[in-house]
């Protein structure tokens, strides 16, 4: 997959089969659209193109709200590349771009600049200034500007409509298993192991404190989770079983939430190394313990539960 940083720098294609959207999370519904895109590109003997946006349009439209991204731009690109697309365009979503009218977006950018001959869009997709463009508009534009269009219906999982919003709600509530089903993989957080107070080591359970996480990345509800961990600078160190605590650690008295991970299978020092934590299941809420012995006893129980969840 080749990546471009704007529509303007993208070389016009002869038979582009395209879709547009932020695709935060690259969840099951997104994957359905992108897989269809690849299939149609093969049928058309054309090129599969995803036009995505960064920053997320909500950053401009609702700057007062926190972003809570399921995936950062780089994580998104990594996941999208696994679906075998030909091209990814990451368009800067700034004030000027947000004011482009829907007809100009279709005519000037999709058709004339990119060379779209077939457009695949998701259910209830909106585009253009003030989200004025709809599938109905695209049906009107298609014969005029010489492209075909297909709308992919909403994707449902266990009677729940899969959307980035619903997945965020699951993660915030701590239901990482539900989020995993909708994402088709566990929700993960990427960061770097930073120096901590080494209190876990004193208890016999050394932990890796995860820092340098993208500021817009969504975290699960505070609590204890079974996790699998990848050490990103070593392809052999993947899917290591672990227990993670995200929160203020009431027994210690942190003021700000912290993500720390105890590796069950691998005791080596991973300080200053890039790490990815995959949240598999929730174990319990955070709780304050009156002594180190009580806390140590609880961690032993957490490790046992985590093993059972990870090996089930």
C-alpha positions as a printed Julia matrix, in Angstrom:
312×3 Matrix{Float64}:
   0.0     0.0     0.0
   1.37    3.41   -0.97
   0.51    6.4     1.19
   0.05   10.04    0.15
  -0.3    13.04    2.45
  -2.91   14.95    0.44
  -5.33   14.59   -2.44
  -3.36   17.21   -4.36
  -0.16   15.15   -4.4
  -1.96   11.98   -5.46
  -1.38   10.96   -9.11
  -4.66   10.62  -11.01
  -5.6     7.01  -11.65
  -7.21    5.52  -14.74
  -9.89    3.51  -12.9
  -9.9     4.4    -9.21
 -12.29    2.5    -6.93
 -12.53    4.66   -3.84
 -14.1     5.23   -0.46
 -13.79    8.09    2.02
 -13.92    8.38    5.77
 -11.79    8.62    8.91
 -12.08    4.87    9.68
 -11.07    5.3    13.31
 -10.61    1.83   14.78
 -10.8     0.01   11.43
 -13.6    -2.02   13.01
 -15.73   -4.8    11.52
 -17.93   -2.37    9.6
 -14.92   -0.54    8.17
 -13.33   -3.83    7.17
 -16.47   -4.83    5.27
 -16.26   -1.62    3.23
 -12.52   -1.92    2.57
 -12.7    -5.6     1.59
 -15.48   -4.76   -0.85
 -13.33   -1.93   -2.19
 -10.48   -4.33   -2.93
 -12.83   -6.84   -4.6
 -14.37   -4.18   -6.85
 -10.96   -2.81   -7.79
  -9.98   -6.28   -8.95
 -13.21   -6.66  -10.92
 -12.76   -3.23  -12.52
  -9.06   -3.88  -13.13
  -8.58   -0.62  -11.28
  -6.9     0.81   -8.19
  -8.32    0.68   -4.64
  -8.08    4.08   -2.92
  -9.04    5.15    0.59
  -9.31    8.89    1.23
  -8.98    9.35    4.99
  -8.57   12.43    7.18
  -6.28   13.7     9.89
  -6.88   15.22   12.3
 -10.27   13.65   12.94
 -12.97   16.03   11.58
 -14.46   16.21   15.07
 -11.34   18.06   16.19
 -12.36   20.99   14.0
 -16.13   20.71   14.34
 -16.28   20.1    18.11
 -12.95   21.28   19.57
 -14.45   21.38   23.06
 -14.73   17.56   23.22
 -11.86   15.19   23.94
 -10.99   13.03   20.95
 -10.73    9.54   22.51
  -9.35    7.91   19.38
  -9.53    4.14   18.97
  -6.46    4.31   16.73
  -3.84    6.92   16.04
  -3.09    7.81   12.44
  -0.08    5.48   12.32
  -2.01    2.62   13.92
  -4.85    3.16   11.45
  -2.46    3.07    8.5
  -0.89   -0.13    9.83
  -4.26   -1.88   10.14
  -5.47   -0.65    6.75
  -2.3    -1.88    5.03
  -3.15   -5.42    6.18
  -6.27   -5.3     3.99
  -4.19   -5.05    0.8
  -5.35   -1.65   -0.49
  -3.35   -0.02   -3.25
  -3.42    3.55   -1.94
  -4.12    5.48    1.24
  -4.54    9.25    1.02
  -4.4    11.08    4.35
  -5.96   14.48    3.74
  -5.39   17.32    6.21
  -8.84   18.18    7.53
  -8.48   21.92    8.09
 -10.9    24.84    7.94
 -10.54   25.31    4.17
 -11.13   21.65    3.42
 -14.19   21.53    5.7
 -15.83   24.29    3.63
 -15.7    22.42    0.3
 -19.24   21.89   -0.97
 -20.32   18.31   -1.63
 -20.63   18.74   -5.4
 -17.14   20.28   -5.6
 -15.71   17.46   -3.5
 -17.17   14.89   -5.9
 -16.48   16.69   -9.18
 -13.16   18.41   -8.51
 -11.49   15.98   -6.13
 -12.95   12.5    -6.51
 -13.54   12.52  -10.25
 -11.11   15.02  -11.78
  -8.16   14.71   -9.35
  -8.34   11.07   -8.21
 -10.03    9.52  -11.25
 -12.87    7.73   -9.42
 -14.91    5.35  -11.57
 -16.55    3.42   -8.72
 -17.38    4.69   -5.25
 -18.06    2.46   -2.25
 -19.53    4.14    0.83
 -20.83    3.03    4.2
 -24.36    3.31    5.5
 -25.47    6.89    6.18
 -22.17    8.34    4.95
 -22.08   12.16    4.89
 -19.56   14.45    3.24
 -18.9    18.02    2.15
 -19.53   21.32    3.92
 -21.76   20.9     6.99
 -22.06   17.18    6.07
 -24.53   18.21    3.39
 -23.7    15.38    0.96
 -25.54   12.04    1.19
 -26.04    8.82   -0.75
 -29.0    10.46   -2.48
 -26.73   13.25   -3.73
 -24.17   10.73   -4.94
 -26.86    8.89   -6.89
 -27.63   12.19   -8.64
 -23.95   13.0    -9.32
 -22.92    9.53  -10.53
 -24.45    9.56  -14.05
 -23.45   13.2   -14.56
 -19.77   12.66  -13.74
 -19.42    9.11  -15.02
 -18.96    6.86  -12.0
 -20.87    4.03  -10.34
 -21.76    3.91   -6.67
 -22.49    1.26   -4.05
 -23.68    1.7    -0.47
 -22.67   -0.95    2.07
 -25.41   -1.54    4.69
 -24.76   -1.09    8.39
 -22.83   -3.91   10.04
 -24.52   -5.5    13.05
 -22.91   -7.75   15.65
 -25.09   -9.55   18.2
 -27.9    -7.07   17.49
 -25.58   -4.13   18.22
 -24.87   -1.67   15.43
 -21.1    -1.56   15.04
 -19.75    1.98   15.07
 -16.71    3.76   16.44
 -19.0     5.52   18.92
 -20.42    2.27   20.28
 -16.95    0.76   20.58
 -15.72    3.8    22.5
 -18.64    3.38   24.92
 -17.69   -0.27   25.48
 -14.06    0.61   26.17
 -14.91    3.5    28.52
 -17.21    1.18   30.48
 -14.48   -1.47   30.74
 -16.2    -3.98   28.45
 -13.07   -4.67   26.41
 -14.4    -8.09   25.32
 -17.34   -6.45   23.56
 -15.0    -3.94   21.99
 -12.78   -6.79   20.77
 -15.67   -8.47   19.01
 -16.64   -5.27   17.21
 -13.03   -4.42   16.32
 -12.26   -8.07   15.37
  -9.18   -7.76   17.6
  -8.43   -6.52   21.12
  -8.25   -2.79   21.71
  -4.61   -1.83   22.17
  -2.5     1.03   23.46
   0.96    1.76   22.1
   3.6     3.54   24.15
   7.07    3.3    25.62
   8.21    1.79   28.92
   9.23    4.59   31.26
  10.92    4.69   34.64
   8.6     4.11   37.59
   8.91    3.96   41.37
   9.68    0.2    41.27
   7.04   -0.5    43.89
   5.86   -3.55   41.96
   9.36   -5.0    42.15
   9.27   -4.64   45.96
   6.09   -6.74   45.96
   7.66   -9.43   43.8
   5.7    -8.38   40.71
   7.79   -5.97   38.63
   5.72   -3.76   36.33
   6.36   -1.79   33.17
   4.96    1.73   33.29
   3.62    2.69   29.85
   4.25    6.3    28.85
   4.48    8.41   25.71
   0.98    7.35   24.66
  -0.7     9.55   22.05
  -2.68   12.21   24.0
  -5.9    11.51   22.05
  -5.83    7.74   22.58
  -8.78    6.25   24.46
  -8.1     4.25   27.64
 -10.44    1.68   29.18
 -12.21    2.23   32.48
  -9.88    2.26   35.45
  -9.29   -1.25   36.74
  -7.31   -4.47   36.32
  -7.2    -6.39   33.01
  -5.72   -9.49   31.47
  -3.57   -8.39   28.55
  -1.19   -9.6    25.89
   1.88   -7.52   25.23
   4.09   -6.97   22.18
   7.62   -5.61   22.52
   7.65   -3.74   19.23
  11.4    -3.66   18.61
  11.67   -7.46   18.79
   9.38   -9.53   16.5
   9.99  -12.59   18.7
   8.49  -10.93   21.78
   4.8   -10.84   20.93
   1.58  -11.79   22.68
   3.27  -12.11   26.08
   0.72  -12.83   28.81
   0.31  -10.06   31.36
  -1.81   -8.27   33.95
  -2.39   -4.55   33.53
  -3.61   -1.97   35.99
  -4.92    1.33   34.67
  -5.82    3.94   37.24
  -4.65    6.0    40.16
  -3.51    3.01   42.26
  -5.41    3.99   45.43
  -3.11    1.9    47.65
  -0.23    4.14   46.57
  -2.1     7.4    45.98
  -1.32    8.54   42.46
  -3.04   11.74   41.36
  -3.17   10.9    37.66
  -4.09    7.57   36.04
  -1.21    5.35   34.97
  -1.03    2.21   32.85
   1.34   -0.41   34.26
   1.82   -3.98   33.13
   3.21   -7.06   34.85
   4.49   -9.63   32.36
   3.55  -13.12   33.52
   5.76  -15.01   31.08
   8.73  -12.74   30.56
  10.71  -11.15   33.34
  13.35   -9.34   31.32
  14.0    -5.62   31.67
  12.11   -3.75   28.93
  12.76   -0.2    30.11
  12.81    2.42   27.35
  11.44    0.0    24.74
   8.31    0.45   22.57
   5.39   -1.62   23.77
   1.84   -2.44   22.71
  -0.74   -3.59   25.28
  -3.75   -5.56   24.01
  -6.7    -5.57   26.44
  -8.25   -9.06   26.53
 -10.67   -9.06   29.48
 -11.51   -7.16   32.65
 -10.6    -8.72   35.98
 -11.82   -6.25   38.6
 -12.17   -2.65   39.72
  -9.34   -0.87   41.47
  -9.37   -1.18   45.24
  -7.38    0.31   48.12
  -5.46   -2.17   50.29
  -4.3    -1.46   53.82
  -0.99   -3.3    53.63
   1.57   -4.53   51.13
   0.78   -8.1    52.14
  -2.89   -7.62   51.26
  -1.94   -6.03   47.94
   0.54   -8.84   47.17
  -2.13  -11.46   47.91
  -4.57   -9.72   45.55
  -1.98   -9.54   42.76
  -1.41  -13.3    43.1
  -5.16  -13.79   42.59
  -5.16  -11.38   39.62
  -2.36  -13.31   37.92
  -4.28  -16.55   38.36
  -7.45  -15.03   36.87
  -5.49  -13.49   34.01
  -3.91  -16.83   33.11
  -7.33  -18.44   33.03
  -8.77  -15.68   30.83
  -5.8   -15.66   28.47
  -5.7   -19.42   28.05
  -9.46  -19.94   27.71
